[in-house]
Amino acid sequence: MPELPEVEGVVRQIRPVSIGKKIEAVEVSDTIRVSKTNGKEAIIKRMEADRFIDSLVGAQIIRVERRSKYIYFTLRNENEFLLVNHLGMSGAWFYVDQLQSIPEDKFRRHVHVVLTLSDGNLLAFSDIRRFGEMRVLQEEADFPPLLLMAPEPFEAVALDHFLLMAESPKYRNKAIKEVIMDGQVISGCGNIYATEALFKMKIHPKRAASRISKKRKVELFEAIVAVLLESIEAGGSTISDYRNINGVSGSMQNRFGMYGKKQCMVCGTMTKTLKIGGRASVYCPACQK
C-alpha cells in the first residue's frame, strides 16, 4: 500500500499539471457502474456515478495537497469543495494525452476514473485491485475519520502528539509496531517505513510501547521522520504497483535495510516474520530486542 512518501510524490507531480485547470469532462468505468448497480462501494464512495460526474464537471482545480495517505483536491464551482482520494493498495494517477499513453497494460486495463482537463490532457485514475477511494465532500468534516488523523510528522506538534498517544491507556500496552502504524498516532507511516525505522533503532516490533523509554521514543520518532524524508527524496518505494503520474517507479526499495529481507544486512542473521496489527512484520532476532 502506498504510504506517505509515495502519496507525496504523486501530489508533487499532479500539482503543476492540474492547478488552475478546469475539469471539462469525467468518465467512470463500466466496472464501477456495475458495482454501484449491485450495491457495492468500489472506489467512488457514497455517491452514484452520474452524480459524481455532475459534481466535478466544470469545477476548477484550486489546490492539490497531501494529508497523511490521502490526496486532497480542492475544487471550485460556485463554492469550494473537496475531492478526497486514497490510493488503496494499487491506485495510481497518470497525466496523459490519451489512455493508450499509460505505460503499462496492467494500468491501462484498470482505469476507472478519467478527468479531462481544460488543456486537453487526461488525469486518469487506475486501480488494479479497486481498494482505492474517492469522496466528494463539501468539507473535511463530512467524512469524520479524516479529522482523527495525527498531525503531519514534519509538523512541530507531531512529536508531542506521538508521545502523548503512545503513553495513553489505549496504546501503551500495544506492540510498538502497531502503535506507529496507527494513523491517529503518526500520519502516513505504514508497514514499510515502520519496519525500517524499528530496524534502525534496533527495537523489536512486538515490544510494548510502555517498555520503551521516553528518550528512545523520541529517537524512534526522529528515525521515522528521517526514513520518510529519505523515501520522498528517492521517489518512494515500488514493491509491486506504485508508479508516479509518468509511470515511473520509486527507488527507495533499493535502500531498505530490513523490509522484505531474508537475512539481516548488519549481522547476517536470518530474519523472522510475525504478524502485528494484521501485517507481516520482518525483523532481525539478533539486532532487534
N, C-alpha and C positions, 0 to 999 in steps of 0.2 A: 504494500500500500504506500503511495507517495506520502512522505512526511513533510515537515516544514520546509526543508531546503528545496525539494522538488517543486512544491507549490510556489515558493518564492521565485524560482527560476521561470516558471510559466507566467506568473504575474508580470515579472520584469520584461518579458518578451511581448506579452499581449498589450501592455500599456502604449508603447509608441505606435503601434499599428492600428489602434482602435479608438483612443481618446479623441473626442470631438466629432467622431463619425456617427451617422445615423444608421439604425437598423432598418433597411429597406424591405426586407422580406425574411420570413422564418419558415423553415421546413422541419417537420418532425417525422421520423421514420415510421413505416408501417408497423414495425415490431413494437414500437411504443404505443401506437394507436390500438393495436390488437390487445396489448397488455392492459390498457385502460378499459377497453371494452369488457375484458374478463375480470375487471375489478382489482387489478394489481397496480402497484405504485412504482413501476420501473422508471427510474431517472427523474421524470417530472412528477413532483410531489404535490398532492392536494389540489390539483388543477387539471381540468380536461385539456387535451392537446390544442383544440381550437381557441380556447380562452387564453392559454399560454401564448399562442401565436399573436392573438389580438393585443395582449398586454405589452408585447415587445415591439411590434411593428410601428415604426415612426419615432421610436424613442432614440434619444442621443446618448451616447456613452460619455459620461462625465468623469468618472474615476474608475480605476481598477486597482484593488488593494487586496492584500492577503491578511486574513485573521486566522491564526492557528493554521489548520489544514484546509481552510475554506478560501475560496476566491469570491470577493465581493465586487460585483459590477454595479456602480451607481449609475442609474439611468434617469433620463428626464423627458417627460411629455409635458403635460401642464405642471406636474409636480415631480419631485424626485422620488424614486423608489429603488428597490434593490433586486438584482438577480443574484442569488447566492448559490454557488456551485461547490460541491465536494467531488473530488476526482474518484473516490471509491478505491477499488483495487486496481483498476486498469484504465481509468479515464485519461484522455489526452485531448488537448486542443491543437488545431492546425490552422494556420493562416495561409490560404492558398488561392490561386486564381480559379481553380476548378477542382472537384473532388478527386479526379484522376491524378492530380499532382501530389496527393498524400503519398509519402514514400513507400509505405509497406502495405501489402494487400490485406493483412490481418486488421489493420486500422481502417482501410477503405471499406471493408465489408461490414464494419460495425459503426458507421456514422449514424448518430441518432438525432442530433440537433444541428441545423445549419443556419447561421445568421449571415445574410447577405448585407454587407456594409455599403455605405454610400460611395466608397471608392471602387466598387465593383468586385472587390475580393470577398472571399468567404472566411468566416470564423466557424470552423466545424468542430463539433464535439464527438469524439469516438469513444466508445466504451465497450470493450470486448465482453466483459463479464456482467455489465449492466448493474453494478453496485453503486455507481455514481449518483449524485443527487443534484437537482435544480429546483429552486424555490423562488417564486416571485413574491416579494414581501414589501409591504408599504414602509415598514421599519424593522429593525433588527428584533425588537421585542415581539414581533408576530410569530417568531419561532423561538420560544423561551430557552431551549438548550444553548443557543448562541450566547446568551447572557451569562451562562455559568462558566464559560471558558476562562482559564487563568490569564493573567497579563502576558503579553509577549515576552519571551525570555530575555530579550535585549533591553527591556524597559527597566528603569531604576528600581521600580517597586517589585519586580519579579522575584528577586532573591528572598525578600522578607515574606512574600506570599508563599513561596515554596517552603520555607522553614516553618511558617505557621501551620500550613496544611499537613506537612509531613509529621509534625508533632501533635496533631489533633487526634482525638479518640478514633475518628473514622479511619485514619491511615497509619497510626503509629505502630500497629502490630501486623501490618501487611508487609509482604516482601517488597524490598526497595525497588525492584524492577517494575512491579505492578504500580507502585506509587508514582514513579517518574513517567510511566506511560499514560497516566491518567490526565486527560486534558484540562481537568479542573485544578490540577496541581502545577503542571508545566504545559504550556501550549506547544503543540506541534512535535513533541518528542515521542516517537513510536518505537517499535521493536528494534529497528536497525541502530538508531543513534543511542538508545538506552543501553543496548549491548556493548557498543563501542565505548561509551563513557564509563560504564562499570568496569570494563576491562582495563581502561587507562588508570582507573583508581584502585584496581586490584580488590574490588568489592564483589563478594558472592551475590548473584542476583536474587537469591532467596533470603538473604539476611533481612531481618525485620528492621524497619525504619528506626524503631526505638533503640536498636542496638548499634546505631551509628552516631558518633558524637556530632555535636553542632559544627565543630571545626571541619570534620570530614564531610558533613552535608554541604557546607559552603564550598568546599573544594570540588565535591561532586557536581554541584550546580555549575560551577565555573567550567568543569570539564564538559558538561552537556552543551553549554553555550559555545565553547571552543570548537567542539565537533560539528555543531550545527553551522557555525560560520565557515569552517573549513569545507563542509559539503556544499554550501552555497557557492563558494569560490570555485569548487570543482564541477559545478553544474548539476549537483545532485547525484543520486545513485540510480543506476539502471540494473535491477536484478532480473526483470523479465520484460515488463511492458511500459516502463516510464520513458517518455520522449518529450522534448520541448516542442514548441509550435512549428519548428522547422524539421521535425522528425529526427533530431539528433539526441543520442544517448548521453547521460551523465558519465562522469569518470570516478566518482567518489568510491565506487566499489573496488577500485584498484588500490585504494589506500586502507582498506579495512584491516584492523588488527585481530578481530575475533569473529565478527558476523560471518556465518557460512563456512568457517574454518574447521577442518578435521583435526588440525594439530596447532598447538599454541605457537605463535610466531616468536615468543620470547624464550620459553623454556623447552619447547619441543614435546611437551606432554600432549597426549591425545585429548581432545576436548570432549566434554559431555554435554548432553542436551536434556533439559527438563521443561515441563510446561508451567508457565506462570501467567496468570491472567488470560488464559486461553491461547497464549502464543508460545512457540518453541523458543527456549532461551539457551543459547550456546555459551559455555563458559569454560575456563581452564580450572580444573580442580586443584592444581598446584599453585597457581598465581593468585586466584581469587578466593578470599576467605571471608 
